[in-house]
């Protein structure tokens, strides 16, 4: 008979984390978190990584989770340590990434509680109340015997349904208590969940089969949910079986090889022009794992895929309900895990042969040839629309690529040709400046054999610049590509549209300054490279991508370089209107490209 053993609660927490299959915990020490961190440091199966900002710890845990599918873990102290996690928590929450945040807290006998005072204990902050709207679960442990129940419940909720972050707040005195793990209550999962069968979807599948049979211009939309549900192969089998061209949100841009015959491209307000043409001229659109936000649909939302039957498959009922609220008519709303959906669909579908969509594919390919990004009118020393495709040619075909927000992500998604063996990561919905660098660090500790590329802007780098010290400490062989356009170019583009190109708070003349990047690289032991004109691209890239050391490439992009196309807020993704007027939208119409400059038809001004 096993003998009951009492252990320190913080040691139990370390055991619990190790049993999740997690190997690294991202942490910053503080008075209220020391017992937790020491227990992790002393655990045989765990290691810890010190970041230099709690925001970076949460983002590194986020990157770790995205790369492994395991839950990412970060630990911070009370007060400002806990609140500094919030931006990273939001990155996980809005992108449905399972992470576990553990915060230290003042001792229970020093808590303000219901006294009405703001604070009693030093650095006391009610972090669980603050984070409840941005976590799936947030709880403070006030009784040591509840630790097992709360941790198990938190992790279950983090990984079930639509995943997301959870936070457990553990007071200092609770961390030090002794518990008997065999005698404290555990969490019991809900056993009443209903497992649907093909019979439950009989009428829906019948209707979906009819839509597919009748379609002349079908499109599948692939979203980030395909990665979250690990149903990438099922999706690819589905579109190949029924001959469905596919467009992608940024979150699924790496899902299909760019030279696959069914690959169309990324769509939306910053998407590829030909992909937007395809969406707007389709007669059937089936969305898998995308919430179809306004970046995808454009505005007004009811102009999206204007003549198409629309079907949305998503696990979140609230995302499905929102379409009625915001005025987008969806013909079929299917609430289901994508993996389950594909399994059930294959059993219940009556469609036996692929859709005859060759003419439609030819039209899309013609648009792809003719609808290129507009050339910049200025004679740029480096044109990002020529540069980014060249970056693609040098990146390892199995690399993990992290891209920060701003022009960097837009240029990359519009022009880079990703391999299906590469993984492309971005905090797609929170879009926090500075996310890519700490997320890249998390990726390294998830899989040290992967080549890691971090593409960041100069504005974004400044938000996480302290994490270069983490790279130096661990000698992480990361390749940092700095898209240096001397300010916040994406915001300047908004100022071009609305504020007469007055670059207040977005440029050097508007109040921003940046460091010497060569000195910066030297101080953090990064091998430094610089690219200032297109004539040097090949030689600089050869040197930069061949090094095995932590390296930094400063690419000087002219400040006037802009993203094109970028649909102005309030305008639909319909710069294709002259190609297919609404009153001529017929089910059997196949559109040939017009022999005029497509750029003259833009709706982007």
CORPEJO-V435368 format. One record per pair of residues at least 4 apart in sequence whose C-alpha atoms are under 8 Angstrom apart, sorted by the first residue. I is the first residue (numbers start at 1). J is the second residue. Records with the same first field share a line. If there is no record, write none. Layout:
# CORPEJO-V435368
I=J ; J
This chain:
# CORPEJO-V435368
4=180 ; 182
5=180 ; 181
6=178 ; 179 ; 180 ; 181
7=11 ; 12 ; 178 ; 179 ; 180 ; 181
8=12 ; 175 ; 176 ; 177 ; 178 ; 179
9=13 ; 144 ; 147 ; 174 ; 175 ; 176 ; 177 ; 178 ; 179
10=14 ; 35 ; 36 ; 39 ; 175 ; 176
11=15 ; 36 ; 39 ; 40
12=16 ; 181
13=17 ; 36
14=18 ; 36 ; 39 ; 40 ; 43 ; 46
15=19 ; 43
16=20
17=21 ; 22
18=22 ; 23 ; 45 ; 46
20=70 ; 71
21=70
22=46 ; 70 ; 71 ; 72 ; 73
23=45 ; 46 ; 47
24=46 ; 47 ; 48 ; 49 ; 73 ; 445
25=40 ; 46 ; 47 ; 48 ; 49 ; 61 ; 72 ; 73 ; 74 ; 75
26=48 ; 49 ; 50 ; 51 ; 57 ; 58 ; 60 ; 61 ; 73 ; 74 ; 75
27=37 ; 48 ; 49 ; 50 ; 51 ; 54 ; 57 ; 74 ; 75 ; 76
28=50 ; 51 ; 52 ; 53 ; 54 ; 57 ; 75 ; 76 ; 77 ; 81
29=33 ; 34 ; 37 ; 76 ; 77
30=34 ; 76 ; 77 ; 78 ; 81
31=77
32=77 ; 78 ; 104 ; 105 ; 106 ; 171 ; 172
33=37 ; 75 ; 76 ; 77 ; 78 ; 103 ; 104 ; 105 ; 172
34=38
35=39 ; 172 ; 175 ; 176
36=40 ; 104 ; 175
37=41 ; 48 ; 75
38=42
39=43
40=46 ; 47 ; 48
41=46 ; 47 ; 48
42=46
43=47
50=57 ; 470
51=56 ; 57 ; 467 ; 470
52=56 ; 57 ; 466 ; 467 ; 469 ; 470
53=57 ; 84 ; 466 ; 467
54=58 ; 76 ; 81 ; 82 ; 84 ; 85
55=59 ; 84 ; 85 ; 86 ; 87 ; 88
56=60 ; 85 ; 88 ; 435 ; 438 ; 439 ; 464 ; 467
57=61 ; 74 ; 75 ; 85 ; 88 ; 438
58=62 ; 73 ; 74 ; 85 ; 88 ; 89 ; 101
59=63 ; 88 ; 89 ; 91 ; 435 ; 438 ; 439 ; 442
60=64 ; 438 ; 439 ; 440 ; 441 ; 442 ; 443
61=65 ; 71 ; 72 ; 73 ; 74 ; 99 ; 439 ; 442
62=66 ; 72 ; 88 ; 91 ; 92 ; 97 ; 98 ; 99 ; 439 ; 442
63=67 ; 72 ; 438 ; 439 ; 440 ; 441 ; 442 ; 443
64=68 ; 70 ; 71 ; 72 ; 439 ; 442 ; 443 ; 444 ; 445 ; 446
65=69 ; 70 ; 71 ; 72 ; 97 ; 98 ; 99 ; 446
66=70 ; 97 ; 425
67=443 ; 446 ; 447
68=446
70=98
71=98 ; 99 ; 100 ; 159
72=98 ; 99 ; 100
73=99 ; 100 ; 101 ; 102
74=99 ; 100 ; 101 ; 102
75=101 ; 102 ; 103 ; 104
76=81 ; 82 ; 85 ; 101 ; 102 ; 103 ; 104
77=81 ; 82 ; 103 ; 104 ; 105
78=82 ; 103 ; 104 ; 105 ; 106 ; 123 ; 124 ; 125
79=83 ; 105 ; 123 ; 124 ; 125 ; 127
80=84 ; 123 ; 125
81=85
82=86 ; 103 ; 104 ; 127
83=127
85=89
86=90 ; 131
87=91 ; 432
88=92 ; 435
89=93 ; 134 ; 135 ; 165
90=94 ; 134 ; 430
91=95 ; 427 ; 429 ; 430 ; 431 ; 432
92=96 ; 97 ; 98 ; 99 ; 164 ; 165 ; 427
93=97 ; 134 ; 135 ; 136 ; 164 ; 165
94=164 ; 429 ; 430
95=164 ; 427 ; 428 ; 429 ; 430
96=162 ; 163 ; 164 ; 165 ; 228
97=163 ; 164 ; 165 ; 228
98=158 ; 159 ; 163 ; 164 ; 165 ; 166
99=158 ; 164 ; 165 ; 166
100=154 ; 155 ; 158 ; 165 ; 166 ; 167 ; 168
101=165 ; 166 ; 167 ; 168
102=167 ; 168 ; 169 ; 170
103=167 ; 168 ; 169 ; 170
104=169 ; 170 ; 171 ; 172
105=124 ; 125 ; 169 ; 170 ; 171 ; 172
106=110 ; 111 ; 121 ; 122 ; 123 ; 124 ; 171 ; 172 ; 173
107=111 ; 121 ; 171 ; 172 ; 173 ; 174
108=142 ; 171 ; 172 ; 173 ; 174
110=120 ; 121
111=119 ; 120 ; 121 ; 124
112=116 ; 117 ; 118 ; 119 ; 120 ; 121
119=123 ; 124 ; 125
120=124
126=130
127=131 ; 169
128=132 ; 138 ; 139 ; 140 ; 167 ; 168 ; 169
129=138
131=135 ; 138 ; 167
132=136 ; 137 ; 138
134=165
135=164 ; 165 ; 166 ; 167
136=157 ; 158 ; 164 ; 165 ; 166
137=154 ; 157 ; 158 ; 165 ; 166 ; 167
138=154 ; 166 ; 167 ; 168 ; 169
139=150 ; 167 ; 168 ; 169
140=168 ; 169 ; 170 ; 171
141=146 ; 147 ; 150 ; 168 ; 169 ; 170 ; 171 ; 174
142=146 ; 170 ; 171 ; 174
143=147 ; 174
144=174 ; 175 ; 177 ; 179
145=179 ; 184 ; 185
146=150 ; 184 ; 185
147=151
148=152 ; 181 ; 184 ; 185 ; 186 ; 187
149=153 ; 184 ; 185 ; 186 ; 187
150=154 ; 168 ; 187
151=155 ; 168
152=156 ; 186 ; 187
153=157 ; 187 ; 189
154=158 ; 166 ; 167 ; 168
155=159 ; 166
156=160 ; 189
157=161 ; 163 ; 164 ; 166
158=163 ; 164 ; 165 ; 166
159=163 ; 164
161=315 ; 316 ; 337
162=315 ; 316
170=174 ; 175
171=175
172=176
173=177
179=184
180=184
196=200
197=201 ; 344
198=202 ; 344 ; 345 ; 347 ; 348
199=348
201=205 ; 348
202=206 ; 348
203=207
204=208 ; 332
205=209 ; 345 ; 348 ; 349
206=210 ; 349 ; 350
207=211
208=212
209=213 ; 349 ; 350 ; 351
210=214
211=215 ; 284 ; 309
212=218 ; 284 ; 351 ; 355
213=351 ; 355
215=283 ; 284 ; 355 ; 587
216=283 ; 355 ; 356 ; 357 ; 360 ; 587 ; 588
217=281 ; 282 ; 283 ; 284 ; 357 ; 360
218=244 ; 245 ; 282 ; 283 ; 284 ; 285 ; 357
219=244 ; 245 ; 246 ; 247 ; 278 ; 279 ; 282 ; 284 ; 285 ; 286
220=239 ; 244 ; 245 ; 246 ; 247 ; 285 ; 286 ; 287 ; 288
221=246 ; 247 ; 248 ; 249 ; 285 ; 286 ; 287 ; 288 ; 290
222=226 ; 246 ; 247 ; 248 ; 249 ; 252 ; 287 ; 288 ; 289 ; 290
223=227 ; 248 ; 249 ; 250 ; 251 ; 252 ; 287 ; 288 ; 289 ; 290 ; 291
224=228 ; 249 ; 250 ; 251 ; 252 ; 289 ; 290
225=229 ; 288 ; 289 ; 290 ; 314 ; 338
226=230 ; 231 ; 232 ; 235 ; 252 ; 288 ; 289 ; 338
227=231 ; 232 ; 252
229=337 ; 338 ; 339
230=339
231=235 ; 338 ; 339
232=236 ; 255
233=237
234=238 ; 339 ; 342
235=239 ; 342
236=240 ; 256
237=241
238=242 ; 342
239=243 ; 244 ; 245 ; 246 ; 262
240=244 ; 262
241=353 ; 354
242=353 ; 354 ; 355
243=262 ; 354 ; 355 ; 356 ; 357
244=262 ; 355 ; 357
245=261 ; 262 ; 263 ; 264 ; 361
246=262 ; 263 ; 264 ; 265
247=263 ; 264 ; 265 ; 266 ; 267 ; 275 ; 279
248=252 ; 253 ; 265 ; 266 ; 267
249=253 ; 266 ; 267 ; 268 ; 290 ; 296
250=266 ; 413 ; 428
251=424 ; 425 ; 426 ; 428
253=265 ; 266 ; 413 ; 418 ; 424
254=418 ; 419 ; 420 ; 421 ; 422 ; 423 ; 424
255=420
256=260 ; 263 ; 419 ; 420
257=263 ; 418 ; 419 ; 420
258=263 ; 265 ; 417 ; 418 ; 419 ; 420
259=263
262=361
264=274 ; 275 ; 364
265=271 ; 272 ; 274 ; 275
266=271 ; 272 ; 275 ; 413 ; 414
267=271 ; 272 ; 273 ; 275 ; 276 ; 279 ; 296
268=272 ; 276 ; 295 ; 296 ; 297 ; 298 ; 573
269=295 ; 296 ; 297 ; 298 ; 565 ; 566 ; 567 ; 568 ; 573
270=295 ; 410 ; 414 ; 563 ; 564 ; 565 ; 566 ; 567
271=275 ; 276 ; 410 ; 413 ; 414 ; 565 ; 566
272=276 ; 373 ; 414 ; 565
273=277 ; 368 ; 371 ; 372 ; 373 ; 565
274=278 ; 364 ; 367 ; 368 ; 371 ; 372
275=279 ; 364 ; 368
276=280 ; 573 ; 574
277=281 ; 367 ; 574 ; 575 ; 576
278=282 ; 364
279=285 ; 304 ; 305
280=304 ; 305 ; 306 ; 307 ; 573 ; 574 ; 576
281=305 ; 306 ; 307 ; 308 ; 580
282=305 ; 307 ; 308
283=305 ; 307 ; 308 ; 309 ; 587
284=308 ; 309 ; 310
285=305 ; 308 ; 309 ; 310 ; 311
286=310 ; 311 ; 312 ; 313
287=310 ; 311 ; 312 ; 313
288=312 ; 313 ; 314 ; 338
289=312 ; 313 ; 314 ; 315 ; 338
290=314
291=314 ; 319 ; 320
292=296 ; 297
293=297
294=298 ; 299 ; 301
297=301 ; 303 ; 304 ; 572 ; 573
298=303 ; 304 ; 567 ; 569 ; 570 ; 571 ; 572 ; 573
299=303 ; 304 ; 569 ; 570 ; 571 ; 572 ; 573
300=304 ; 570 ; 571 ; 572
301=326 ; 327 ; 328 ; 572
302=306 ; 327 ; 328 ; 329
303=572 ; 573 ; 574
304=328 ; 572 ; 573
305=310
307=585
309=330 ; 331
310=329 ; 330 ; 331 ; 332
311=330 ; 331 ; 332 ; 333 ; 334
312=320 ; 330 ; 332 ; 333 ; 334
313=333 ; 334 ; 335 ; 336 ; 338
314=319 ; 320 ; 334 ; 335 ; 336 ; 337 ; 338
315=335 ; 336 ; 337 ; 338
316=320 ; 335 ; 336
317=321 ; 335
318=322
319=323
320=333 ; 334 ; 335
321=325
322=326
323=327 ; 328 ; 329 ; 330
324=328 ; 329
336=340 ; 341
337=341
338=342
339=343
340=344
341=345
342=346
343=347
344=348
345=349
357=361
358=362
359=363 ; 590
360=364 ; 590
361=365
362=366
363=367 ; 590 ; 591 ; 592 ; 593
364=368
365=369
366=370 ; 592 ; 593
367=371 ; 593
368=372
370=593 ; 598
371=598
373=385 ; 564 ; 565
374=564 ; 565 ; 599
376=380 ; 383 ; 561
380=558 ; 561
381=532 ; 533 ; 534 ; 557 ; 558
382=386 ; 387 ; 532 ; 533 ; 534 ; 556 ; 557 ; 558
383=387 ; 534 ; 557 ; 561
384=388 ; 411 ; 557 ; 561
385=389 ; 411 ; 415
386=390
387=391 ; 534
388=392 ; 411 ; 412 ; 415 ; 416
389=393 ; 415 ; 416 ; 417
390=394
391=395 ; 416 ; 541
392=416 ; 417 ; 418
394=541 ; 542 ; 545
395=399 ; 453 ; 545
396=451
397=419 ; 421 ; 422
398=419 ; 421 ; 422 ; 423 ; 450 ; 451
399=421 ; 422 ; 423 ; 450 ; 451 ; 452 ; 453
400=422 ; 423 ; 424 ; 425 ; 443 ; 450 ; 451 ; 452 ; 453
401=422 ; 423 ; 424 ; 425 ; 452 ; 453 ; 454 ; 455
402=424 ; 425 ; 426 ; 436 ; 437 ; 439 ; 440 ; 452 ; 453 ; 454 ; 455
403=408 ; 409 ; 424 ; 425 ; 426 ; 436 ; 454 ; 455 ; 456
404=408 ; 409 ; 426 ; 427 ; 431 ; 432 ; 433 ; 434 ; 435 ; 436 ; 454 ; 455 ; 456 ; 457 ; 460
405=409 ; 426 ; 427 ; 431 ; 432 ; 433 ; 434 ; 456 ; 457 ; 460
406=410 ; 433 ; 457 ; 488 ; 489 ; 490
407=411 ; 457 ; 489 ; 490 ; 562 ; 563
408=412 ; 455 ; 456 ; 457 ; 483
409=413
410=414 ; 563
411=415 ; 416 ; 563
412=416
418=422
426=431 ; 435 ; 436
427=431 ; 432 ; 435
431=435
433=459 ; 460 ; 461 ; 463
434=438 ; 456 ; 459 ; 460 ; 461 ; 462 ; 463 ; 464
435=439 ; 460 ; 464
436=440 ; 454 ; 455 ; 456
437=441 ; 454 ; 456 ; 461 ; 464 ; 467
438=442 ; 464 ; 467
439=443
440=444 ; 452 ; 453 ; 454 ; 478
441=445 ; 471 ; 476
442=446
443=447 ; 448 ; 452
444=448 ; 449 ; 450 ; 452 ; 476
451=477 ; 478
452=477 ; 478 ; 479
453=478 ; 479 ; 480 ; 481
454=478 ; 479 ; 480 ; 481
455=480 ; 481 ; 482 ; 483
456=460 ; 461 ; 480 ; 481 ; 482 ; 483
457=461 ; 482 ; 483 ; 484 ; 485
458=462 ; 482 ; 483 ; 484 ; 485 ; 486 ; 487 ; 488 ; 514
459=463 ; 487 ; 488
460=464
461=465 ; 482
466=470
467=471
468=472 ; 524
469=473 ; 524
470=474
471=475 ; 476 ; 477 ; 478 ; 550
472=476 ; 524 ; 525 ; 526 ; 550
475=549 ; 550
476=549 ; 550
477=548 ; 549 ; 550 ; 551
478=549 ; 550 ; 551
479=545 ; 550 ; 551 ; 552 ; 553
480=551 ; 552 ; 553
481=552 ; 553 ; 554 ; 555
482=552 ; 553 ; 554 ; 555
483=554 ; 555 ; 556 ; 557
484=554 ; 555 ; 556 ; 557
485=489 ; 556 ; 557 ; 558 ; 559 ; 561
486=507 ; 508 ; 514 ; 558 ; 559
487=506 ; 507 ; 508 ; 512 ; 559
488=492 ; 506 ; 507
489=493 ; 506 ; 559 ; 560 ; 561 ; 562
490=494 ; 562 ; 563
491=495 ; 506
492=496 ; 501 ; 502 ; 503 ; 506
493=497 ; 501 ; 562
494=498 ; 499
495=499 ; 500 ; 501 ; 502 ; 503
496=500 ; 501 ; 502
497=501 ; 568 ; 605
503=507 ; 509 ; 510
504=509 ; 510 ; 511
505=510 ; 511 ; 512
506=510 ; 511 ; 512
507=511 ; 512 ; 513
508=512 ; 513
515=520
516=520
517=521 ; 554
518=522 ; 528
519=523
520=524
521=525 ; 526 ; 527 ; 528 ; 552
522=526 ; 527 ; 528
525=550
526=549 ; 550 ; 551 ; 552
527=549 ; 550 ; 551 ; 552
528=551 ; 552 ; 553 ; 554
529=540 ; 544 ; 551 ; 552 ; 553 ; 554
530=540 ; 553 ; 554 ; 555 ; 556
531=536 ; 537 ; 540 ; 553 ; 554 ; 555 ; 556
532=536 ; 555 ; 556 ; 557
533=537 ; 556
536=540
537=541
538=542
539=543
540=544
541=545
542=546
543=547
544=551 ; 553
547=551
557=561
565=604
566=604
567=571 ; 572 ; 573 ; 603 ; 604
568=604 ; 605
571=603 ; 604
574=603
575=601 ; 602 ; 603 ; 604
576=580 ; 601 ; 602
577=581 ; 582
578=601
579=591 ; 593 ; 594
580=584 ; 585 ; 591
581=585
585=589
594=598
596=600
597=601
598=602
